[in-house]
């Protein structure tokens, strides 16, 4: 039997409720949270946000949030990882990403595919959306950020 969207639950032991980290966390947390909320609620398939968690934060570089949403359709996952910061904003479902590490690894992998395709001058229309033109120069800039995340951030989340 195939799993439905709501069958993929994140590991909540590896995240913190946003309300609990607000007082002791970076000054940019509120701004990043606002950006992540705006990003995900832009989609018509999101009716609202029920719960908010912080998976990872590196001020000025990357914020990873986990949202439990109220889906507007039955085929929509109710748990989503949202990435914002000095990186392209994006979401990843919990289908293959239950932990902050797995979600960030999936995000980096999806963006690396975009980088490789853009470097070859091919269409990126079928890939994760990135908010810049798919040029070799933009691909090189993103590739440097992804290398930093892959080498400096991912190992610490594992």
C-alpha positions as CSV (number, residue, x, y, z in Angstrom):
1,X,0.0,0.0,0.0
2,X,1.3,3.4,-0.9
3,X,1.8,5.9,1.8
4,X,-0.2,9.1,1.7
5,X,1.3,12.6,2.2
6,X,0.5,12.7,5.9
7,X,2.3,9.4,6.6
8,X,5.7,11.0,6.4
9,X,6.4,12.4,9.9
10,X,9.6,14.3,10.8
11,X,11.7,13.4,13.9
12,X,10.6,16.2,16.3
13,X,13.4,15.3,18.7
14,X,15.9,16.9,16.4
15,X,14.2,20.3,16.1
16,X,13.2,23.0,18.5
17,X,9.9,24.9,18.7
18,X,10.5,28.4,17.3
19,X,8.8,29.9,20.4
20,X,11.4,28.2,22.6
21,X,14.5,29.5,20.8
22,X,13.2,33.1,20.1
23,X,14.7,34.6,23.3
24,X,18.1,33.0,23.1
25,X,18.8,32.9,19.4
26,X,20.2,35.1,16.7
27,X,18.8,38.5,16.1
28,X,17.9,37.6,12.5
29,X,15.7,34.7,13.5
30,X,12.4,36.7,13.4
31,X,13.2,38.1,10.0
32,X,14.1,34.7,8.6
33,X,11.0,33.2,10.1
34,X,8.9,35.9,8.5
35,X,10.6,35.2,5.1
36,X,10.0,31.4,5.5
37,X,6.3,32.0,6.4
38,X,5.8,34.3,3.4
39,X,7.5,31.9,1.1
40,X,5.4,28.8,2.1
41,X,2.1,30.6,2.5
42,X,2.5,32.0,-1.1
43,X,1.4,28.6,-2.4
44,X,-2.3,28.1,-2.9
45,X,-2.1,24.6,-1.5
46,X,-1.2,26.0,2.0
47,X,-4.2,27.1,4.1
48,X,-2.1,28.1,7.1
49,X,0.7,27.1,9.4
50,X,-0.1,25.1,12.5
51,X,3.4,24.6,14.1
52,X,6.8,26.1,13.6
53,X,10.2,24.5,14.4
54,X,13.8,25.5,13.9
55,X,16.0,22.8,12.4
56,X,19.2,24.7,11.9
57,X,20.4,28.3,11.8
58,X,23.6,30.0,10.8
59,X,23.0,33.7,10.9
60,X,23.4,35.5,7.6
61,X,23.8,32.2,5.7
62,X,21.0,29.7,6.2
63,X,17.9,29.1,8.3
64,X,16.0,25.8,8.2
65,X,12.5,25.6,9.5
66,X,10.0,22.8,9.8
67,X,6.4,23.7,9.4
68,X,3.3,21.7,10.0
69,X,0.8,23.2,7.6
70,X,-2.9,23.0,7.0
71,X,-3.0,21.7,3.5
72,X,-5.6,23.1,1.1
73,X,-5.7,19.8,-0.8
74,X,-5.6,16.1,0.3
75,X,-2.6,15.3,-1.8
76,X,-0.3,17.8,0.0
77,X,2.2,16.9,2.7
78,X,1.4,18.6,6.0
79,X,5.1,18.7,7.2
80,X,7.5,20.8,5.1
81,X,11.1,21.9,5.6
82,X,11.7,25.5,4.4
83,X,15.1,27.0,3.7
84,X,15.8,30.7,3.6
85,X,18.8,33.0,4.1
86,X,21.7,33.7,1.7
87,X,20.5,30.8,-0.4
88,X,17.5,30.3,-2.8
89,X,14.3,29.8,-0.7
90,X,12.9,26.4,-1.1
91,X,10.8,23.7,0.5
92,X,11.5,19.9,0.9
93,X,8.8,17.4,2.0
94,X,9.4,14.9,4.8
95,X,8.9,12.0,2.4
96,X,12.6,11.4,2.2
97,X,13.8,13.8,4.9
98,X,12.8,13.2,8.5
99,X,15.7,15.0,10.1
100,X,17.3,18.4,9.6
101,X,20.4,16.6,8.2
102,X,18.3,14.6,5.7
103,X,16.4,17.7,4.6
104,X,19.5,19.9,4.2
105,X,21.2,17.1,2.3
106,X,18.1,16.8,-0.1
107,X,18.1,20.6,-0.5
108,X,21.8,20.7,-1.4
109,X,21.3,17.8,-3.8
110,X,18.4,19.5,-5.6
111,X,20.4,22.7,-5.9
112,X,23.5,20.9,-7.1
113,X,21.4,19.4,-9.9
114,X,20.2,23.0,-10.8
115,X,23.9,24.2,-10.8
116,X,25.1,21.4,-13.1
117,X,22.2,21.9,-15.5
118,X,22.6,25.7,-15.6
119,X,26.4,25.4,-16.1
120,X,25.6,23.3,-19.2
121,X,23.2,25.9,-20.5
122,X,20.3,23.6,-20.4
123,X,16.7,24.3,-19.2
124,X,16.1,24.2,-15.5
125,X,12.3,24.4,-15.8
126,X,11.9,20.9,-14.4
127,X,14.2,21.4,-11.4
128,X,13.9,23.1,-8.0
129,X,13.0,26.8,-8.6
130,X,15.9,29.2,-8.0
131,X,15.2,32.9,-8.0
132,X,17.9,33.9,-10.4
133,X,18.5,33.3,-14.1
134,X,20.1,30.0,-14.9
135,X,23.4,31.3,-16.1
136,X,26.9,29.8,-15.7
137,X,27.9,32.8,-13.5
138,X,24.9,32.4,-11.2
139,X,25.5,28.7,-11.1
140,X,29.1,29.3,-10.0
141,X,28.0,31.6,-7.2
142,X,25.5,29.1,-5.9
143,X,28.0,26.3,-6.2
144,X,30.3,28.1,-3.8
145,X,27.5,28.5,-1.2
146,X,26.6,24.8,-1.6
147,X,30.2,23.7,-1.2
148,X,30.3,25.6,2.1
149,X,27.1,24.1,3.3
150,X,28.2,20.6,2.2
151,X,31.6,20.8,3.9
152,X,31.0,23.0,6.9
153,X,27.3,22.6,7.9
154,X,26.2,19.1,6.9
155,X,28.8,17.2,8.8
156,X,27.8,18.9,12.1
157,X,24.1,18.0,11.6
158,X,24.8,14.3,11.0
